[in-house]
Amino acid sequence: MKIRSYELFQVPPRWLFLKIETDEGIVGWGEPVIEGRAATVKACVEELMEYLIGKDPLRIEDHWNMMYRSGFYRGGPIIMSAIAGIDQALWDIKGKYFNAPVYQLLGGACRDSIKVYSWIGGDRPSDVGEAAKRVVDVGFTAVKMNGTEELQYIDSYEKIDQVLERIAAVREAAGQYVGIGIDFHGRVHKPMAKILAKELEQFRPMFIEEPVLAENNEALKEIAQHTSIPIATGERMFSRWDFKSVLSDGYVDIIQPDVSHAGGITECKKIATMAEAYDVALAPHCPLGPIALAACLQVDATAHNAFIQEQSLGIHYNQGSDLLDYIVDKSVFEYKDGYVSIPQGPGLGIEINEEFVRKQAEVSHNWKNPVWRHKDGSIAEW
């Protein structure tokens, strides 16, 4: 079996899908994208696929190493996201070839389902109490929200109090034991992160996420000394080498690699295993489409330290197009009592509605994240 051809589809709301076809007619799908840089990742996929045409798609480990190691410059969000989508598609092909879900080829499942959480607060969170009550009422047992708007390096206690008011509203609406993930989104610098981490303890959050940007991970040591709340990070880290120091330093409790950004299924399985050796939990990042979610669930099935999965159904980014629109059997991602079952079909376990994908690719998108500025005119972290 040889790789014969590939196609790329830039589809709303902000995704890029990859279809790889073999000479035996087996097709695999992947989702290589960086939010806001879809066209850039697309160009990188096209460059990498030049090496793969005519090759055996089953040699995934070799292809991964070729894509990563044969380039003098390696790593980073664009290259690793391109590799990730190709890797997902190759695993989809391999699973279909052997008529087995990917997790069976990775050693088999250690769980039948995994807890999922629902987003309740967008870029400038408001009415989060009401949103929390709505998702809890339909069965979710965990929620996540952006905790803050933009914050300066040193900012006012008024903004701290606004954050506390929002989290208090969520805790009151959701109840005492619903998990609350609070995403700092890299918007918070170390001085204010220390204050927030301490002040938020009263609400017993499930975790605080990206209390500082990944390039400032050395600050996690000091932040961890100010709180007992579990600290999560990793969505802007792209390989096992990026995770080495944050794991060995011992100040992170949850890692969140993105299976569409951090080298795909092949790499994220290795990252998950590294984290398990440090007694660190896994909660893959996934505010993306159905292919990315299916790939995450295949990794979750085999990772003992996976405890919760992000998913994008109904997220604020998906207005107009949602992940269920692109798959044939929408029951694959049926959430029950706050959990989703691991897909059992061959490959990634989903069937893509190719006709709809092609239709939406004609619409396409040019999604970009907003540009925020502080009151003084300086650029703020989004």
C-alpha positions as CSV (number, residue, x, y, z in Angstrom):
1,M,0.0,0.0,0.0
2,K,1.3,3.4,-1.0
3,I,0.2,7.0,-0.3
4,R,-1.3,8.2,-3.6
5,S,-2.6,11.7,-3.0
6,Y,-3.9,14.2,-0.5
7,E,-6.3,17.2,-0.2
8,L,-6.6,20.1,2.2
9,F,-9.9,21.7,3.2
10,Q,-10.0,25.1,5.0
11,V,-13.5,25.0,6.6
12,P,-15.4,27.2,9.0
13,P,-15.3,28.1,11.8
14,R,-11.5,28.1,11.9
15,W,-10.3,24.6,11.0
16,L,-8.1,22.8,8.4
17,F,-8.8,19.2,7.4
18,L,-6.4,16.9,5.6
19,K,-7.5,13.9,3.6
20,I,-4.8,11.3,2.6
21,E,-5.7,8.6,0.1
22,T,-3.8,5.4,-0.6
23,D,-3.6,3.3,-3.8
24,E,-5.8,0.7,-2.2
25,G,-8.6,3.2,-1.6
26,I,-8.2,3.6,2.1
27,V,-8.6,7.2,3.2
28,G,-7.3,8.9,6.4
29,W,-8.3,12.2,7.9
30,G,-6.3,14.6,10.0
31,E,-6.7,18.1,11.4
32,P,-3.5,20.1,11.1
33,V,-4.1,23.7,12.2
34,I,-3.0,26.5,14.4
35,E,-6.0,28.8,15.2
36,G,-5.5,32.0,13.2
37,R,-2.7,30.5,11.1
38,A,-4.5,27.9,9.0
39,A,-3.1,29.0,5.7
40,T,0.5,28.9,7.1
41,V,0.1,25.4,8.4
42,K,-1.5,24.4,5.1
43,A,1.7,25.5,3.3
44,C,3.8,23.5,5.7
45,V,1.6,20.3,5.2
46,E,2.1,20.7,1.4
47,E,5.9,20.9,1.9
48,L,5.9,17.8,4.1
49,M,3.6,15.8,1.9
50,E,6.2,16.0,-0.9
51,Y,8.2,13.4,1.1
52,L,5.3,11.1,1.6
53,I,3.8,10.5,-1.8
54,G,4.5,7.0,-2.8
55,K,5.5,5.9,0.7
56,D,4.0,3.1,2.8
57,P,1.5,4.8,5.1
58,L,1.9,2.2,7.8
59,R,5.5,3.2,8.7
60,I,4.2,6.0,11.0
61,E,7.2,6.1,13.4
62,D,9.6,6.4,10.5
63,H,7.5,9.1,8.7
64,W,7.2,11.1,12.0
65,N,11.0,11.0,12.5
66,M,11.6,12.0,8.9
67,M,9.2,15.0,9.1
68,Y,10.7,16.1,12.4
69,R,14.4,15.2,12.2
70,S,15.2,15.7,8.5
71,G,14.5,19.4,8.7
72,F,17.5,21.3,10.1
73,Y,15.0,23.6,11.8
74,R,12.4,21.8,13.8
75,G,9.7,22.2,16.4
76,G,7.4,25.1,16.9
77,P,3.7,25.6,16.4
78,I,3.6,25.5,12.6
79,I,5.8,22.5,11.8
80,M,4.5,20.5,14.7
81,S,0.8,21.2,13.8
82,A,1.5,20.1,10.2
83,I,3.1,16.9,11.4
84,A,0.2,16.4,13.9
85,G,-2.4,16.4,11.2
86,I,-0.5,14.1,8.9
87,D,0.2,11.8,11.8
88,Q,-3.5,11.7,12.7
89,A,-4.4,10.8,9.0
90,L,-1.8,8.0,8.9
91,W,-3.1,6.5,12.1
92,D,-6.6,6.7,10.7
93,I,-5.4,4.8,7.6
94,K,-3.6,2.2,9.7
95,G,-6.6,1.6,11.9
96,K,-8.8,1.1,8.8
97,Y,-6.3,-1.2,7.2
98,F,-6.3,-3.5,10.3
99,N,-10.0,-2.8,10.9
100,A,-9.4,-1.6,14.5
101,P,-9.6,1.6,16.4
102,V,-6.3,3.4,16.8
103,Y,-6.2,2.7,20.6
104,Q,-6.0,-1.0,19.9
105,L,-2.8,-0.5,17.9
106,L,-1.4,1.5,20.8
107,G,-1.7,-1.3,23.2
108,G,-5.4,-1.4,23.9
109,A,-7.7,0.7,26.1
110,C,-7.4,1.2,29.8
111,R,-10.8,3.0,30.0
112,D,-14.1,2.9,28.2
113,S,-15.0,6.5,28.5
114,I,-13.6,9.8,29.8
115,K,-15.0,12.9,31.5
116,V,-15.5,16.0,29.4
117,Y,-16.0,19.6,30.3
118,S,-17.9,22.4,28.7
119,W,-16.8,25.9,28.0
120,I,-18.9,28.6,29.7
121,G,-17.0,31.8,29.3
122,G,-15.5,33.4,26.2
123,D,-12.9,36.1,25.6
124,R,-14.5,38.6,27.9
125,P,-16.5,36.4,30.2
126,S,-19.9,37.5,31.4
127,D,-23.1,35.8,32.6
128,V,-21.0,32.8,33.5
129,G,-23.2,31.8,36.4
130,E,-26.2,31.3,34.1
131,A,-24.0,29.5,31.5
132,A,-22.7,27.2,34.2
133,K,-26.2,26.3,35.4
134,R,-27.3,25.5,31.8
135,V,-24.5,23.0,31.1
136,V,-24.7,21.4,34.6
137,D,-28.5,21.0,34.0
138,V,-27.8,18.9,30.8
139,G,-25.4,16.6,32.6
140,F,-21.8,18.1,32.6
141,T,-20.0,17.7,35.8
142,A,-17.1,20.0,34.9
143,V,-16.8,23.4,33.2
144,K,-14.1,25.7,32.1
145,M,-13.9,29.5,31.5
146,N,-11.5,32.3,30.8
147,G,-10.9,33.8,34.2
148,T,-9.8,37.3,33.2
149,E,-9.8,40.0,30.6
150,E,-6.5,41.7,29.8
151,L,-4.2,42.4,32.8
152,Q,-1.2,44.6,33.0
153,Y,2.0,43.3,34.7
154,I,0.8,45.1,37.8
155,D,-2.9,45.8,37.7
156,S,-5.7,46.8,40.1
157,Y,-7.4,44.9,42.8
158,E,-10.6,46.0,41.2
159,K,-9.8,43.5,38.4
160,I,-8.9,40.8,40.9
161,D,-12.3,41.4,42.6
162,Q,-14.1,41.1,39.2
163,V,-12.5,37.7,38.6
164,L,-13.5,36.5,42.1
165,E,-17.1,37.7,41.5
166,R,-17.3,35.7,38.3
167,I,-15.9,32.5,39.9
168,A,-18.2,33.0,42.9
169,A,-21.2,33.2,40.5
170,V,-20.1,29.9,38.8
171,R,-19.6,28.1,42.1
172,E,-23.0,29.2,43.4
173,A,-24.8,28.3,40.2
174,A,-23.0,25.0,39.5
175,G,-23.0,23.6,43.0
176,Q,-20.3,22.7,45.5
177,Y,-18.7,19.7,43.7
178,V,-18.8,20.6,39.9
179,G,-15.2,20.9,38.6
180,I,-14.3,24.5,37.6
181,G,-11.3,25.0,35.3
182,I,-10.1,28.6,35.3
183,D,-8.1,29.5,32.2
184,F,-5.7,32.5,32.7
185,H,-5.0,32.1,28.9
186,G,-1.5,33.5,29.3
187,R,-3.1,36.9,29.9
188,V,-1.7,37.2,33.4
189,H,1.8,38.0,34.4
190,K,3.6,36.6,37.4
191,P,2.9,39.4,39.9
192,M,-0.9,39.2,39.4
193,A,-0.9,35.4,38.9
194,K,0.4,35.0,42.4
195,I,-2.4,37.0,43.8
196,L,-5.1,35.3,41.8
197,A,-3.8,31.8,42.6
198,K,-4.0,32.5,46.3
199,E,-7.4,34.4,46.2
200,L,-9.1,31.7,44.1
201,E,-8.4,28.9,46.5
202,Q,-11.7,29.6,48.4
203,F,-13.7,28.3,45.4
204,R,-11.8,25.0,45.2
205,P,-11.2,25.0,41.4
206,M,-10.4,21.9,39.5
207,F,-7.3,23.6,38.1
208,I,-5.9,27.0,37.0
209,E,-4.6,26.9,33.4
210,E,-1.7,28.7,31.9
211,P,-1.2,31.0,34.8
212,V,1.7,32.4,32.8
213,L,2.7,32.0,29.2
214,A,4.7,28.8,28.4
215,E,7.8,30.9,27.7
216,N,7.7,32.0,31.4
217,N,7.3,28.5,32.9
218,E,10.1,29.2,35.3
219,A,7.6,31.4,37.1
220,L,5.4,28.4,38.0
221,K,7.7,27.6,40.9
222,E,6.9,30.8,42.6
223,I,3.2,30.6,41.7
224,A,2.9,27.0,43.0
225,Q,4.3,28.3,46.4
226,H,1.2,30.6,46.7
227,T,-1.5,28.0,46.1
228,S,-2.6,24.4,46.5
229,I,-4.8,24.6,43.4
230,P,-3.6,22.2,40.7
231,I,-1.7,24.0,37.9
232,A,-2.2,23.0,34.3
233,T,-0.3,24.1,31.2
234,G,0.9,22.8,27.9
235,E,-1.4,23.9,25.0
236,R,1.4,26.1,23.7
237,M,4.1,23.4,24.1
238,F,4.7,21.3,21.0
239,S,7.0,18.3,21.7
240,R,8.3,16.0,24.4
241,W,11.4,18.1,24.5
242,D,9.2,21.2,25.4
243,F,7.7,19.2,28.3
244,K,11.0,17.9,29.7
245,S,11.8,20.8,32.0
246,V,8.3,21.5,33.2
247,L,7.9,17.9,34.2
248,S,11.3,17.6,35.9
249,D,10.9,20.9,37.8
250,G,7.8,19.4,39.5
251,Y,5.5,22.5,39.6
252,V,2.8,21.3,37.2
253,D,0.0,19.0,38.1
254,I,-1.8,18.6,34.7
255,I,-0.3,18.8,31.2
256,Q,-2.5,19.8,28.2
257,P,-0.8,18.9,24.9
258,D,-2.9,19.5,21.9
259,V,-3.1,16.5,19.5
260,S,-3.4,18.9,16.6
261,H,-0.4,21.0,17.7
262,A,2.0,18.7,19.5
263,G,3.0,16.3,16.8
264,G,-0.2,14.2,16.7
265,I,-1.1,10.9,18.2
266,T,2.5,9.6,18.0
267,E,4.0,12.4,20.0
268,C,1.2,13.0,22.5
269,K,1.1,9.4,23.5
270,K,4.9,9.7,24.4
271,I,4.3,13.0,26.2
272,A,1.5,11.4,28.2
273,T,3.8,8.5,29.2
274,M,6.5,10.9,30.3
275,A,4.0,12.8,32.5
276,E,2.8,9.6,34.1
277,A,6.3,8.9,35.3
278,Y,6.2,12.2,37.1
279,D,2.7,11.5,38.6
280,V,1.3,14.3,36.4
281,A,-2.3,14.1,35.0
282,L,-3.2,14.5,31.3
283,A,-6.0,16.7,30.0
284,P,-5.5,17.2,26.2
285,H,-6.3,20.6,24.9
286,C,-9.0,20.5,22.1
287,P,-11.1,23.6,21.3
288,L,-11.0,22.3,17.7
289,G,-13.0,20.1,15.3
290,P,-14.2,16.5,15.2
291,I,-11.0,14.9,13.8
292,A,-8.9,16.5,16.6
293,L,-11.3,15.3,19.2
294,A,-11.4,11.8,17.9
295,A,-7.6,11.7,17.9
296,C,-7.6,13.0,21.5
297,L,-9.9,10.2,22.6
298,Q,-7.7,7.6,21.0
299,V,-4.8,8.8,23.1
300,D,-7.0,9.2,26.2
301,A,-8.1,5.5,25.9
302,T,-4.5,4.3,26.3
303,A,-3.2,6.9,28.8
304,H,-3.8,5.9,32.5
305,N,-3.1,9.5,33.6
306,A,-5.8,11.0,31.4
307,F,-8.6,12.3,33.6
308,I,-10.7,14.8,31.5
309,Q,-11.0,15.9,27.9
310,E,-11.7,19.3,26.5
311,Q,-14.2,19.5,23.6
312,S,-15.6,22.3,21.6
313,L,-19.3,21.6,21.1
314,G,-21.1,24.9,21.6
315,I,-17.9,26.8,22.2
316,H,-18.1,30.6,21.4
317,Y,-15.6,30.1,18.5
318,N,-18.0,27.7,16.7
319,Q,-20.9,30.0,15.9
320,G,-22.3,29.0,12.5
321,S,-20.4,25.7,12.3
322,D,-19.9,23.1,14.9
323,L,-18.0,19.8,15.1
324,L,-21.1,17.5,14.8
325,D,-21.9,19.2,11.4
326,Y,-18.9,17.5,9.8
327,I,-19.5,13.8,10.8
328,V,-22.0,11.3,9.6
329,D,-22.8,9.5,12.9
330,K,-23.3,12.3,15.4
331,S,-23.9,9.8,18.2
332,V,-20.2,9.1,18.3
333,F,-19.7,12.1,20.5
334,E,-22.8,11.7,22.6
335,Y,-22.1,13.0,26.1
336,K,-23.8,11.1,29.0
337,D,-23.5,12.1,32.6
338,G,-20.5,14.3,31.8
339,Y,-18.6,11.5,30.0
340,V,-18.0,10.5,26.3
341,S,-17.3,6.9,25.2
342,I,-14.2,6.1,23.3
343,P,-15.0,5.7,19.6
344,Q,-15.0,2.1,18.6
345,G,-14.9,2.3,14.8
346,P,-11.8,1.6,12.8
347,G,-9.1,4.3,12.7
348,L,-10.0,7.4,14.5
349,G,-13.5,6.0,14.9
350,I,-15.5,8.7,13.0
351,E,-16.8,9.0,9.5
352,I,-16.3,12.4,7.9
353,N,-19.1,13.9,5.8
354,E,-16.9,14.6,2.8
355,E,-19.7,16.2,0.8
356,F,-20.3,18.7,3.6
357,V,-16.6,19.3,4.0
358,R,-16.2,20.1,0.3
359,K,-19.2,22.4,0.5
360,Q,-17.9,24.3,3.5
361,A,-14.4,24.5,2.0
362,E,-15.9,26.7,-0.7
363,V,-17.0,29.0,2.1
364,S,-13.6,28.7,3.7
365,H,-12.5,31.1,6.5
366,N,-9.8,33.6,7.4
367,W,-10.2,33.4,11.2
368,K,-7.9,35.5,13.3
369,N,-7.9,36.1,17.0
370,P,-8.7,39.6,18.2
371,V,-5.9,42.1,18.9
372,W,-6.2,43.5,22.4
373,R,-4.6,46.7,23.8
374,H,-4.4,48.1,27.3
375,K,-5.8,51.5,28.1
376,D,-2.4,53.0,27.5
377,G,-2.3,51.7,23.9
378,S,0.2,48.9,24.5
379,I,-0.5,45.4,23.2
380,A,-2.2,43.1,25.7
381,E,-2.0,39.3,25.7
382,W,-5.2,37.8,24.2
